[in-house]
Amino acid sequence: MRQQTKTNRFVKLTRWALGIVVLTAFAITGWAGPLDGIRAKVRIVPAGAPGAKGDQGFDDALSFADGKFVSTAFQAKGFQSARYNGEREKNEAEFEVEQTNGVGEVVNWLGNIQGNHVGGRLHWVQKDGTRTSYYFNGTTDSNGGTSTNAAAVPAAPR
């Protein structure tokens, strides 16, 4: 009887310890995203006629860390980091993000990464309902992180 009690305790303790290990592993890997560690410098330009409404575009720095996406240009406008959906294959990756700010504006990003090239489009819906579309194009930090003047490559439609 005593041996059986010790065995039952050992089994329960082992199950409990294994559960803790599994939960810890999930917590550690559950927060990571497939594109974490990627940083890029991009040029964002209006999707319409160049210079329409005086908008000449702007430079931005993008980063993926801890399962979240950050745009420094939009962070300066109150947009916080946001969880991203990403998919990574051998020579390319795709991502999708929705960022919001405290005044009800929304920025939707859809992009792809091929080699060290980053490109895609974004839609910014401002608080007054104005919707502006942009293309972004640049390179990851693996090539110095400098933006290019090449034509923006929109992300492939889903």
DSSP file (Angstrom, degrees, kcal/mol; ACC not computed):
  #  RESIDUE AA STRUCTURE BP1 BP2  ACC     N-H-->O    O-->H-N    N-H-->O    O-->H-N    TCO  KAPPA ALPHA  PHI   PSI    X-CA   Y-CA   Z-CA
    1    1 A M     >        0   0    0      0, 0.0     4,-1.9     0, 0.0     5,-0.1   0.000 360.0 360.0 360.0 -43.4    0.0    0.0    0.0
    2    2 A R  H  >  +     0   0    0      1,-0.2     4,-2.1     2,-0.2     5,-0.2   0.892 360.0  51.2 -64.3 -39.9    2.8    2.4    0.9
    3    3 A Q  H  > S+     0   0    0      1,-0.2     4,-2.3     2,-0.2    -1,-0.2   0.891 108.5  52.1 -63.7 -41.0    4.6    1.6   -2.4
    4    4 A Q  H  > S+     0   0    0      2,-0.2     4,-2.6     1,-0.2    -1,-0.2   0.886 108.3  51.0 -64.8 -39.3    1.5    2.3   -4.4
    5    5 A T  H  X S+     0   0    0     -4,-1.9     4,-2.4     2,-0.2    -1,-0.2   0.909 110.7  48.5 -63.5 -43.9    1.0    5.7   -2.6
    6    6 A K  H  X S+     0   0    0     -4,-2.1     4,-2.4     2,-0.2    -2,-0.2   0.902 112.0  49.5 -63.6 -40.1    4.6    6.7   -3.4
    7    7 A T  H  X S+     0   0    0     -4,-2.3     4,-2.6     2,-0.2    -2,-0.2   0.923 110.5  49.9 -64.6 -44.5    4.1    5.6   -7.0
    8    8 A N  H  X S+     0   0    0     -4,-2.6     4,-2.5     2,-0.2    -2,-0.2   0.910 111.6  48.5 -61.4 -42.5    0.9    7.6   -7.3
    9    9 A R  H  X S+     0   0    0     -4,-2.4     4,-2.9     2,-0.2     5,-0.2   0.922 111.3  50.2 -62.1 -43.9    2.6   10.7   -5.9
   10   10 A F  H  X S+     0   0    0     -4,-2.4     4,-2.5     2,-0.2    -2,-0.2   0.917 111.4  48.1 -61.6 -44.0    5.5   10.3   -8.3
   11   11 A V  H  X S+     0   0    0     -4,-2.6     4,-2.5     2,-0.2    -2,-0.2   0.920 113.9  47.0 -62.9 -44.8    3.1   10.0  -11.3
   12   12 A K  H  X S+     0   0    0     -4,-2.5     4,-2.5     2,-0.2    -2,-0.2   0.918 113.4  48.0 -63.9 -43.8    1.2   13.1  -10.2
   13   13 A L  H  X S+     0   0    0     -4,-2.9     4,-2.6     2,-0.2    -2,-0.2   0.898 111.8  50.3 -64.1 -40.8    4.4   15.1   -9.6
   14   14 A T  H  X S+     0   0    0     -4,-2.5     4,-2.6    -5,-0.2    -2,-0.2   0.925 111.6  47.7 -64.0 -45.1    5.8   14.0  -13.0
   15   15 A R  H  X S+     0   0    0     -4,-2.5     4,-2.4     2,-0.2    -2,-0.2   0.913 112.5  49.6 -61.7 -43.0    2.6   15.0  -14.8
   16   16 A W  H  X S+     0   0    0     -4,-2.5     4,-2.0     2,-0.2    -2,-0.2   0.930 112.7  46.6 -62.2 -46.3    2.5   18.3  -13.0
   17   17 A A  H  X S+     0   0    0     -4,-2.6     4,-2.3     1,-0.2    -2,-0.2   0.900 112.0  50.7 -64.3 -41.7    6.2   19.0  -13.9
   18   18 A L  H  X S+     0   0    0     -4,-2.6     4,-2.5     1,-0.2    -1,-0.2   0.902 108.6  52.7 -63.3 -40.6    5.6   18.0  -17.5
   19   19 A G  H  X S+     0   0    0     -4,-2.4     4,-2.6     2,-0.2    -2,-0.2   0.910 108.6  49.7 -60.5 -42.6    2.6   20.3  -17.7
   20   20 A I  H  X S+     0   0    0     -4,-2.0     4,-2.5     2,-0.2    -2,-0.2   0.915 110.8  50.0 -62.2 -43.6    4.7   23.2  -16.4
   21   21 A V  H  X S+     0   0    0     -4,-2.3     4,-2.4     2,-0.2    -2,-0.2   0.925 112.4  47.1 -61.7 -45.4    7.4   22.5  -19.0
   22   22 A V  H  X S+     0   0    0     -4,-2.5     4,-2.4     2,-0.2    -2,-0.2   0.926 113.6  47.4 -63.6 -45.9    4.9   22.4  -21.8
   23   23 A L  H  X S+     0   0    0     -4,-2.6     4,-2.5     2,-0.2    -1,-0.2   0.893 112.3  49.9 -64.0 -39.6    3.2   25.6  -20.7
   24   24 A T  H  X S+     0   0    0     -4,-2.5     4,-2.3     2,-0.2    -2,-0.2   0.923 110.8  49.3 -64.5 -44.1    6.5   27.4  -20.3
   25   25 A A  H  X S+     0   0    0     -4,-2.4     4,-2.6     1,-0.2     5,-0.3   0.905 112.4  48.5 -62.0 -41.2    7.6   26.3  -23.8
   26   26 A F  H  X S+     0   0    0     -4,-2.4     4,-3.1     1,-0.2    -2,-0.2   0.912 110.3  51.1 -65.2 -41.9    4.3   27.5  -25.2
   27   27 A A  H  X S+     0   0    0     -4,-2.5     4,-0.7     2,-0.2    -2,-0.2   0.900 113.1  45.8 -62.7 -40.2    4.6   30.8  -23.5
   28   28 A I  H  < S+     0   0    0     -4,-2.3     4,-0.4     1,-0.2     3,-0.4   0.947 124.3  31.1 -69.7 -48.0    8.1   31.3  -24.8
   29   29 A T  H >< S+     0   0    0     -4,-2.6     3,-0.6     1,-0.2    -2,-0.2   0.743 107.4  71.8 -83.7 -22.5    7.4   30.3  -28.4
   30   30 A G  H 3< S+     0   0    0     -4,-3.1    -1,-0.2    -5,-0.3    -3,-0.2   0.762  98.2  48.9 -65.3 -25.3    3.8   31.5  -28.4
   31   31 A W  T 3< S+     0   0    0     -4,-0.7    -1,-0.2    -3,-0.4    -2,-0.2   0.675  93.0  92.8 -88.1 -18.6    4.8   35.2  -28.4
   32   32 A A    <   -     0   0    0     -3,-0.6    33,-0.0    -4,-0.4    -3,-0.0  -0.444  62.0-151.5 -77.8 149.4    7.3   34.9  -31.2
   33   33 A G    >   -     0   0    0     -2,-0.1     3,-1.5    35,-0.1    34,-0.1  -0.827  26.7-111.9-117.0 160.0    6.3   35.6  -34.8
   34   34 A P  T 3  S+     0   0    0      0, 0.0    53,-0.1     0, 0.0    -1,-0.0   0.689 116.5  44.7 -65.6 -18.2    7.8   34.1  -38.0
   35   35 A L  T >  S+     0   0    0      3,-0.0     3,-2.0     2,-0.0    29,-0.2   0.343  79.5 139.1-106.8   5.7    9.3   37.5  -39.1
   36   36 A D  T <   +     0   0    0     -3,-1.5    29,-0.3     1,-0.2     3,-0.1  -0.209  65.4  31.4 -54.1 137.4   10.7   38.5  -35.7
   37   37 A G  T 3  S+     0   0    0     27,-3.2     2,-0.4     1,-0.3    -1,-0.2   0.239  86.9 124.9  98.3 -11.8   14.1   40.1  -36.0
   38   38 A I    <   +     0   0    0     -3,-2.0    26,-2.1    26,-0.2     2,-0.3  -0.679  33.4 177.7 -84.3 132.1   13.5   41.6  -39.5
   39   39 A R  E     +A   63   0A   0     -2,-0.4   102,-2.5    24,-0.2     2,-0.3  -0.979   3.8 179.7-129.4 145.4   14.0   45.4  -39.7
   40   40 A A  E     -AB  62 140A   0     22,-2.6    22,-2.8    -2,-0.3     2,-0.5  -0.992  26.1-140.8-146.4 151.7   13.7   47.4  -42.9
   41   41 A K  E     +AB  61 139A   0     98,-2.3    98,-1.7    -2,-0.3     2,-0.3  -0.964  34.8 176.5-108.6 128.7   14.0   51.0  -44.2
   42   42 A V  E     -AB  60 138A   0     18,-2.7    18,-2.5    -2,-0.5     2,-0.5  -0.902  31.2-133.4-132.9 159.6   11.3   51.9  -46.7
   43   43 A R  E     -AB  59 137A   0     94,-2.8    94,-1.6    -2,-0.3     2,-0.5  -0.968  22.7-154.5-109.1 127.9   10.0   54.8  -48.8
   44   44 A I  E     +AB  58 136A   0     14,-3.4    14,-2.2    -2,-0.5    92,-0.2  -0.916  17.6 176.8-108.4 124.0    6.2   55.2  -48.7
   45   45 A V  E     - B   0 135A   0     90,-2.8    90,-2.8    -2,-0.5    12,-0.1  -0.927  36.9 -93.5-127.8 150.2    4.6   56.9  -51.6
   46   46 A P  E     - B   0 134A   0      0, 0.0    88,-0.3     0, 0.0     6,-0.0  -0.299  26.6-137.5 -60.0 143.8    1.0   57.7  -52.5
   47   47 A A  S    S+     0   0    0     86,-2.8    87,-0.2     3,-0.0    85,-0.0   0.748  85.8  62.1 -75.1 -23.7   -0.6   55.1  -54.7
   48   48 A G  S    S-     0   0    0     85,-0.5     3,-0.1     1,-0.3    84,-0.0   0.191 113.9 -29.7 -81.3-153.9   -2.3   57.7  -56.9
   49   49 A A  S >  S-     0   0    0      1,-0.1     3,-2.1     2,-0.1    -1,-0.3  -0.385  81.4 -96.3 -61.3 135.2   -0.6   60.3  -59.0
   50   50 A P  T 3  S+     0   0    0      0, 0.0     6,-0.1     0, 0.0    -1,-0.1  -0.285 108.7  11.9 -55.5 132.2    2.8   61.3  -57.5
   51   51 A G  T >  S+     0   0    0      4,-0.9     3,-2.2     1,-0.2     5,-0.2   0.578  84.7 166.1  78.0   9.7    2.5   64.4  -55.5
   52   52 A A  G X  S+     0   0    0     -3,-2.1     3,-1.9     1,-0.3    -1,-0.2  -0.359  74.3   2.6 -59.2 134.6   -1.3   64.4  -55.4
   53   53 A K  G 3  S-     0   0    0      1,-0.3    -1,-0.3     3,-0.0     3,-0.1   0.758 131.2 -67.5  57.8  26.3   -2.6   66.8  -52.8
   54   54 A G  G <  S+     0   0    0     -3,-2.2     2,-0.8     1,-0.2    -1,-0.3   0.507  96.1 141.0  78.1   3.2    1.0   67.8  -52.0
   55   55 A D    <   +     0   0    0     -3,-1.9    -4,-0.9     1,-0.2    -3,-0.2  -0.717  20.0 170.6 -85.6 108.1    1.9   64.3  -50.6
   56   56 A Q        -     0   0    0     -2,-0.8    -1,-0.2     1,-0.3     2,-0.1   0.457  47.3-113.0 -94.4  -3.6    5.4   63.5  -51.8
   57   57 A G        -     0   0    0    -12,-0.1    -1,-0.3   -14,-0.0     2,-0.3  -0.366  29.0-123.4  95.0-179.6    5.7   60.4  -49.5
   58   58 A F  E     -A   44   0A   0    -14,-2.2   -14,-3.4    -2,-0.1     2,-0.2  -0.983  15.6-103.4-160.0 161.3    8.0   59.8  -46.6
   59   59 A D  E     -A   43   0A   0     -2,-0.3     2,-0.3   -16,-0.2   -16,-0.2  -0.623  37.7-179.0 -90.4 152.5   10.6   57.4  -45.2
   60   60 A D  E     -A   42   0A   0    -18,-2.5   -18,-2.7    -2,-0.2     2,-0.5  -0.980  24.3-138.4-148.5 156.9    9.9   54.9  -42.6
   61   61 A A  E     -A   41   0A   0     -2,-0.3    11,-2.4   -20,-0.2     2,-0.3  -0.990  22.5-165.2-118.8 126.5   11.6   52.2  -40.5
   62   62 A L  E     +AC  40  71A   0    -22,-2.8   -22,-2.6    -2,-0.5     2,-0.3  -0.851   8.4 178.9-110.8 145.4    9.7   48.9  -40.0
   63   63 A S  E     -AC  39  70A   0      7,-2.0     7,-2.4    -2,-0.3     2,-0.5  -0.999  19.4-152.9-148.0 150.6   10.5   46.2  -37.5
   64   64 A F  E     + C   0  69A   0    -26,-2.1   -27,-3.2    -2,-0.3     2,-0.3  -0.987  31.2 149.4-121.6 122.0    9.1   42.8  -36.4
   65   65 A A  E >   + C   0  68A   0      3,-2.6     3,-2.3    -2,-0.5    -2,-0.1  -0.979  62.0   1.2-154.9 140.1    9.8   41.7  -32.8
   66   66 A D  T 3  S-     0   0    0     -2,-0.3   -34,-0.1     1,-0.3     3,-0.1   0.817 128.6 -56.0  53.4  35.7    7.9   39.6  -30.2
   67   67 A G  T 3  S+     0   0    0      1,-0.3    17,-1.5   -34,-0.1     2,-0.3   0.583 117.6 109.3  76.6   9.0    5.1   38.9  -32.7
   68   68 A K  E <   -CD  65  83A   0     -3,-2.3    -3,-2.6    15,-0.2     2,-0.4  -0.857  58.3-140.6-122.6 156.5    4.5   42.6  -33.2
   69   69 A F  E     -CD  64  82A   0     13,-3.0    13,-1.8    -2,-0.3     2,-0.4  -0.899  15.4-168.5-113.8 139.3    5.1   45.1  -36.0
   70   70 A V  E     -C   63   0A   0     -7,-2.4    -7,-2.0    -2,-0.4     2,-0.5  -0.997  11.0-169.0-131.3 134.5    6.2   48.7  -35.5
   71   71 A S  E  >  -C   62   0A   0     -2,-0.4     4,-2.3    -9,-0.2    -9,-0.2  -0.989  11.6-157.0-115.1 118.0    6.3   51.5  -38.0
   72   72 A T  H  > S+     0   0    0    -11,-2.4     4,-1.6    -2,-0.5    -1,-0.1   0.874  92.2  53.2 -66.6 -35.0    8.3   54.5  -36.6
   73   73 A A  H  4 S+     0   0    0    -12,-0.2     4,-0.3     1,-0.2    -1,-0.2   0.921 115.8  38.7 -65.2 -42.9    6.6   57.0  -38.9
   74   74 A F  H >4>S+     0   0    0      1,-0.2     5,-2.5     2,-0.2     3,-0.8   0.772 108.3  62.7 -80.0 -24.7    3.1   55.9  -37.8
   75   75 A Q  H ><5S+     0   0    0     -4,-2.3     3,-1.7     1,-0.2    -1,-0.2   0.880  98.8  57.1 -62.2 -36.5    4.2   55.4  -34.2
   76   76 A A  T 3<5S+     0   0    0     -4,-1.6    -1,-0.2     1,-0.3    -2,-0.2   0.694 103.9  53.9 -66.5 -18.3    5.0   59.2  -34.2
   77   77 A K  T < 5S-     0   0    0     -3,-0.8    -1,-0.3    -4,-0.3    -2,-0.2   0.216 131.9 -92.2 -99.3  12.8    1.3   59.7  -35.2
   78   78 A G  T < 5S+     0   0    0     -3,-1.7     2,-0.5     1,-0.3    24,-0.4   0.459  80.0 139.8  95.6   1.8    0.1   57.6  -32.2
   79   79 A F      < -     0   0    0     -5,-2.5    -1,-0.3    22,-0.2    22,-0.2  -0.697  39.6-150.1 -83.0 124.0   -0.1   54.2  -33.8
   80   80 A Q        -     0   0    0     20,-1.2    20,-0.2    -2,-0.5   -11,-0.1  -0.367  30.8 -77.9 -87.5 168.0    1.2   51.5  -31.4
   81   81 A S        -     0   0    0     -2,-0.1     2,-0.3   -11,-0.1   -11,-0.2  -0.297  53.7-162.3 -60.2 152.2    2.8   48.3  -32.2
   82   82 A A  E     -D   69   0A   0    -13,-1.8   -13,-3.0    -3,-0.1    17,-0.1  -0.985  24.6 -97.9-141.3 149.4    0.4   45.6  -33.4
   83   83 A R  E     -D   68   0A   0     -2,-0.3    15,-0.6   -15,-0.2     2,-0.3  -0.386  43.9-151.6 -61.7 141.2    0.4   41.8  -33.7
   84   84 A Y  E     -E   97   0A   0    -17,-1.5     2,-0.5    13,-0.1    13,-0.2  -0.853  13.2-134.5-116.6 154.4    1.1   40.8  -37.3
   85   85 A N  E     +E   96   0A   0     11,-2.8    11,-2.2    -2,-0.3     2,-0.3  -0.939  39.3 170.7-101.4 126.1    0.1   37.8  -39.3
   86   86 A G  E     -E   95   0A   0     -2,-0.5     2,-0.4     9,-0.2     9,-0.2  -0.961  25.8-165.0-141.0 156.4    3.1   36.4  -41.2
   87   87 A E  E     -E   94   0A   0      7,-2.3     7,-2.4    -2,-0.3     2,-0.4  -0.996  11.1-162.7-140.9 132.1    4.2   33.5  -43.2
   88   88 A R  E     +E   93   0A   0     -2,-0.4     5,-0.2     5,-0.2     2,-0.2  -0.966  11.1 172.1-124.4 131.8    7.8   32.7  -44.1
   89   89 A E        -     0   0    0      3,-3.3     3,-0.0    -2,-0.4    -2,-0.0  -0.595  52.3 -79.0-120.8-173.6    9.1   30.4  -46.8
   90   90 A K  S    S+     0   0    0      1,-0.2     3,-0.0    -2,-0.2    -1,-0.0   0.922 123.1  10.1 -57.8 -51.0   12.6   29.7  -48.0
   91   91 A N  S    S+     0   0    0      1,-0.1    24,-1.1    23,-0.1     2,-0.3   0.320 128.1  33.9-115.6   7.4   13.1   32.8  -50.2
   92   92 A E  E     - F   0 114A   0     22,-0.2    -3,-3.3     2,-0.0     2,-0.3  -0.988  52.8-163.5-156.3 164.4   10.1   35.0  -49.3
   93   93 A A  E     -EF  88 113A   0     20,-2.1    20,-2.9    -2,-0.3     2,-0.3  -0.980   7.2-154.6-147.1 155.6    7.8   36.1  -46.6
   94   94 A E  E     -EF  87 112A   0     -7,-2.4    -7,-2.3    -2,-0.3     2,-0.3  -0.956  12.1-174.7-130.5 151.1    4.4   37.8  -46.4
   95   95 A F  E     -EF  86 111A   0     16,-2.4    16,-2.5    -2,-0.3     2,-0.3  -0.991  12.1-167.0-146.8 156.0    2.8   39.9  -43.7
   96   96 A E  E     +EF  85 110A   0    -11,-2.2   -11,-2.8    -2,-0.3     2,-0.3  -0.993  15.4 173.1-142.6 134.4   -0.4   41.6  -42.8
   97   97 A V  E     -EF  84 109A   0     12,-1.9    12,-2.9    -2,-0.3     2,-0.5  -0.995  20.4-158.8-143.8 144.7   -1.0   44.1  -40.0
   98   98 A E  E     - F   0 108A   0    -15,-0.6     2,-0.3    -2,-0.3    10,-0.2  -0.984  17.9-174.1-123.7 120.7   -3.7   46.4  -38.7
   99   99 A Q  E     - F   0 107A   0      8,-3.0     8,-2.6    -2,-0.5     2,-0.3  -0.867   0.5-172.4-111.5 147.0   -2.6   49.3  -36.5
  100  100 A T  E     - F   0 106A   0     -2,-0.3   -20,-1.2     6,-0.2     2,-0.2  -0.909   7.2-152.6-130.7 161.4   -4.9   51.7  -34.7
  101  101 A N    >   -     0   0    0      4,-1.4     3,-1.4    -2,-0.3   -22,-0.2  -0.726  38.5 -91.5-124.7-179.4   -4.4   54.9  -32.7
  102  102 A G  T 3  S+     0   0    0    -24,-0.4   -24,-0.1     1,-0.3   -23,-0.1   0.559 118.5  56.6 -72.0  -9.4   -6.2   56.6  -29.9
  103  103 A V  T 3  S-     0   0    0      2,-0.1    -1,-0.3   -25,-0.0   -25,-0.0   0.257 120.8 -96.5-108.0  12.2   -8.4   58.8  -32.2
  104  104 A G  S <  S+     0   0    0     -3,-1.4     2,-0.2     1,-0.3    -2,-0.1   0.600  74.6 142.5  90.0  11.9   -9.9   55.9  -34.2
  105  105 A E        -     0   0    0     23,-0.0    -4,-1.4    19,-0.0     2,-0.4  -0.559  32.6-156.6 -84.6 154.0   -7.6   55.9  -37.3
  106  106 A V  E     -FG 100 125A   0     19,-2.1    19,-3.2    -6,-0.2     2,-0.5  -0.993  11.3-167.4-134.2 136.6   -6.6   52.6  -38.9
  107  107 A V  E     -FG  99 124A   0     -8,-2.6    -8,-3.0    -2,-0.4     2,-0.5  -0.992   8.3-163.9-122.6 123.7   -3.6   51.6  -41.0
  108  108 A N  E     -FG  98 123A   0     15,-2.7    15,-2.2    -2,-0.5     2,-0.4  -0.933   7.2-165.5-108.1 125.4   -3.7   48.3  -42.8
  109  109 A W  E     +FG  97 122A   0    -12,-2.9   -12,-1.9    -2,-0.5     2,-0.3  -0.873  12.6 177.6-109.5 140.7   -0.4   46.9  -44.2
  110  110 A L  E     +FG  96 121A   0     11,-2.3    11,-2.5    -2,-0.4    45,-0.5  -0.928  24.5 151.5-140.1 116.4    0.0   44.1  -46.7
  111  111 A G  E     -FG  95 120A   0    -16,-2.5   -16,-2.4    -2,-0.3     2,-0.3  -0.886  30.9-148.7-143.9 170.2    3.6   43.3  -47.7
  112  112 A N  E     -FG  94 119A   0      7,-2.9     7,-2.3    -2,-0.3     2,-0.4  -0.971   7.7-149.5-139.7 157.2    6.1   40.8  -48.9
  113  113 A I  E     +FG  93 118A   0    -20,-2.9   -20,-2.1    -2,-0.3     2,-0.5  -0.994  14.1 178.0-128.5 122.9    9.8   40.3  -48.4
  114  114 A Q  E >   -FG  92 117A   0      3,-2.2     3,-2.4    -2,-0.4     2,-0.4  -0.966  68.4 -44.1-127.6 114.4   11.9   38.7  -51.2
  115  115 A G  T 3  S-     0   0    0    -24,-1.1    24,-0.0    -2,-0.5   -22,-0.0  -0.534 125.2 -26.3  63.5-123.6   15.6   38.4  -50.4
  116  116 A N  T 3  S+     0   0    0     -2,-0.4    24,-2.3    -3,-0.1     2,-0.4   0.316 116.4 105.8-103.1   9.1   16.4   41.8  -48.9
  117  117 A H  E <   -GH 114 139A   0     -3,-2.4    -3,-2.2    22,-0.2     2,-0.4  -0.734  48.5-168.8 -91.3 135.3   13.6   43.6  -50.8
  118  118 A V  E     +GH 113 138A   0     20,-2.6    20,-2.4    -2,-0.4     2,-0.3  -0.987  19.5 152.2-120.8 130.2   10.5   44.7  -48.9
  119  119 A G  E     +GH 112 137A   0     -7,-2.3    -7,-2.9    -2,-0.4     2,-0.3  -0.983   6.5 105.7-152.5 162.4    7.4   46.0  -50.7
  120  120 A G  E     -GH 111 136A   0     16,-1.8    16,-2.2    -2,-0.3     2,-0.3  -0.994  50.3 -80.4 162.3-157.5    3.7   46.3  -50.5
  121  121 A R  E     -GH 110 135A   0    -11,-2.5   -11,-2.3    -2,-0.3     2,-0.3  -0.936  24.5-162.6-138.8 159.7    0.8   48.6  -49.9
  122  122 A L  E     -GH 109 134A   0     12,-2.3    12,-2.7    -2,-0.3     2,-0.4  -0.993   8.3-150.5-143.3 151.5   -1.0   50.2  -47.0
  123  123 A H  E     -GH 108 133A   0    -15,-2.2   -15,-2.7    -2,-0.3     2,-0.6  -0.988  10.0-162.4-122.6 128.3   -4.3   51.9  -46.5
  124  124 A W  E     -GH 107 132A   0      8,-2.9     8,-2.5    -2,-0.4     2,-0.7  -0.951   1.4-166.5-114.8 117.2   -4.7   54.7  -44.0
  125  125 A V  E     -GH 106 131A   0    -19,-3.2   -19,-2.1    -2,-0.6     6,-0.2  -0.914  16.8-153.9-103.8 113.5   -8.3   55.6  -42.9
  126  126 A Q    >   -     0   0    0      4,-3.0     3,-2.4    -2,-0.7   -22,-0.0  -0.329  30.4 -98.9 -86.2 168.7   -8.2   58.8  -41.0
  127  127 A K  T 3  S+     0   0    0      1,-0.3    -1,-0.1     2,-0.1    -2,-0.0   0.760 122.7  56.1 -61.5 -25.9  -10.6   60.0  -38.3
  128  128 A D  T 3  S-     0   0    0      2,-0.1    -1,-0.3     1,-0.0     3,-0.1   0.401 123.4-103.5 -85.8   4.6  -12.6   62.1  -40.8
  129  129 A G  S <  S+     0   0    0     -3,-2.4     2,-0.1     1,-0.3    -2,-0.1   0.329  71.3 148.6  92.7  -7.3  -13.1   59.1  -43.0
  130  130 A T        -     0   0    0     -5,-0.1    -4,-3.0     1,-0.1     2,-0.5  -0.422  32.7-156.6 -62.1 130.2  -10.4   60.0  -45.6
  131  131 A R  E     - H   0 125A   0     -6,-0.2     2,-0.4    -2,-0.1    -6,-0.2  -0.955  12.0-176.9-114.7 120.9   -8.9   56.9  -47.0
  132  132 A T  E     - H   0 124A   0     -8,-2.5    -8,-2.9    -2,-0.5     2,-0.4  -0.963  10.6-153.2-120.8 133.2   -5.4   57.2  -48.5
  133  133 A S  E     + H   0 123A   0     -2,-0.4   -86,-2.8   -10,-0.2   -85,-0.5  -0.846  16.4 178.8-106.9 142.9   -3.5   54.3  -50.2
  134  134 A Y  E     -BH  46 122A   0    -12,-2.7   -12,-2.3    -2,-0.4     2,-0.4  -0.928  22.0-139.7-135.6 157.8    0.2   54.1  -50.4
  135  135 A Y  E     -BH  45 121A   0    -90,-2.8   -90,-2.8    -2,-0.3     2,-0.4  -0.912  19.1-158.6-109.8 147.7    2.9   51.7  -51.7
  136  136 A F  E     +BH  44 120A   0    -16,-2.2   -16,-1.8    -2,-0.4    17,-0.4  -0.970  13.4 172.5-128.1 149.3    6.1   51.1  -49.8
  137  137 A N  E     +BH  43 119A   0    -94,-1.6   -94,-2.8    -2,-0.4    11,-0.3  -0.985  19.7 104.1-154.9 135.8    9.4   49.8  -51.0
  138  138 A G  E     -BH  42 118A   0    -20,-2.4   -20,-2.6    -2,-0.3     2,-0.3  -0.941  52.3 -79.0 179.7-156.1   12.8   49.3  -49.5
  139  139 A T  E     -BH  41 117A   0    -98,-1.7   -98,-2.3    -2,-0.3   -22,-0.2  -0.930  32.6-110.7-135.1 156.5   15.3   46.9  -48.1
  140  140 A T  E > > -B   40   0A   0    -24,-2.3     3,-1.8    -2,-0.3     5,-1.5  -0.371  40.5-102.9 -78.3 165.0   16.0   44.9  -45.0
  141  141 A D  G > 5S+     0   0    0   -102,-2.5     3,-1.9     1,-0.3  -101,-0.1   0.636 110.7  83.7 -64.7 -13.6   18.9   45.8  -42.7
  142  142 A S  G 3 5S+     0   0    0   -103,-0.3    -1,-0.3     1,-0.3   -26,-0.1   0.689  99.4  39.5 -65.1 -14.1   20.8   42.8  -44.1
  143  143 A N  G X 5S-     0   0    0     -3,-1.8     3,-0.5   -27,-0.2    -1,-0.3  -0.140 139.0 -78.5-122.1  36.2   21.8   45.1  -46.9
  144  144 A G  T < 5 -     0   0    0     -3,-1.9    -3,-0.2     1,-0.2    -2,-0.1   0.291  62.0-103.3  87.2 -12.0   22.3   48.2  -44.9
  145  145 A G  T 3 < +     0   0    0     -5,-1.5     2,-0.3     1,-0.2    -1,-0.2   0.817  68.5 153.1  66.5  32.4   18.6   49.0  -44.6
  146  146 A T    <   -     0   0    0     -3,-0.5    -1,-0.2    -6,-0.3    -7,-0.1  -0.749  43.6-120.5 -96.5 143.8   18.6   51.8  -47.2
  147  147 A S        -     0   0    0     -2,-0.3     2,-0.2    -9,-0.2    -9,-0.2  -0.404  27.7-140.5 -77.0 159.4   15.4   52.6  -49.1
  148  148 A T        -     0   0    0    -11,-0.3  -105,-0.1  -107,-0.1   -11,-0.1  -0.696  16.0-136.5-116.0 167.9   15.5   52.4  -52.9
  149  149 A N        +     0   0    0     -2,-0.2     3,-0.1     2,-0.0    -1,-0.1   0.296  66.0 121.2-103.5   7.0   14.1   54.4  -55.7
  150  150 A A  S    S-     0   0    0      1,-0.1    -2,-0.1     3,-0.0     3,-0.1  -0.259  79.6 -79.5 -66.3 158.7   12.9   51.3  -57.6
  151  151 A A        -     0   0    0      1,-0.1    -1,-0.1   -14,-0.0     2,-0.1  -0.317  53.4-105.9 -60.2 138.9    9.3   51.0  -58.4
  152  152 A A        -     0   0    0     -3,-0.1   -15,-0.1   -15,-0.1    -1,-0.1  -0.405  26.9-142.2 -66.6 142.0    7.2   49.7  -55.5
  153  153 A V        -     0   0    0    -17,-0.4   -41,-0.2   -35,-0.1   -17,-0.1  -0.917  16.2-137.9-108.5 108.3    6.1   46.1  -55.8
  154  154 A P        -     0   0    0      0, 0.0   -43,-0.1     0, 0.0   -34,-0.1  -0.281  29.2 -98.6 -63.7 151.3    2.6   45.7  -54.5
  155  155 A A        -     0   0    0    -45,-0.5   -35,-0.1     1,-0.1     3,-0.1  -0.370  46.6 -95.1 -66.0 148.5    2.0   42.6  -52.4
  156  156 A A        -     0   0    0      1,-0.1    -1,-0.1    -3,-0.1    -3,-0.0  -0.410  46.5-105.0 -64.2 138.7    0.4   39.7  -54.2
  157  157 A P              0   0    0      0, 0.0    -1,-0.1     0, 0.0     0, 0.0  -0.336 360.0 360.0 -64.7 148.5   -3.4   39.6  -53.8
  158  158 A R              0   0    0     -3,-0.1    -2,-0.1    -2,-0.0    -3,-0.0   0.411 360.0 360.0 -95.0 360.0   -4.7   37.0  -51.4
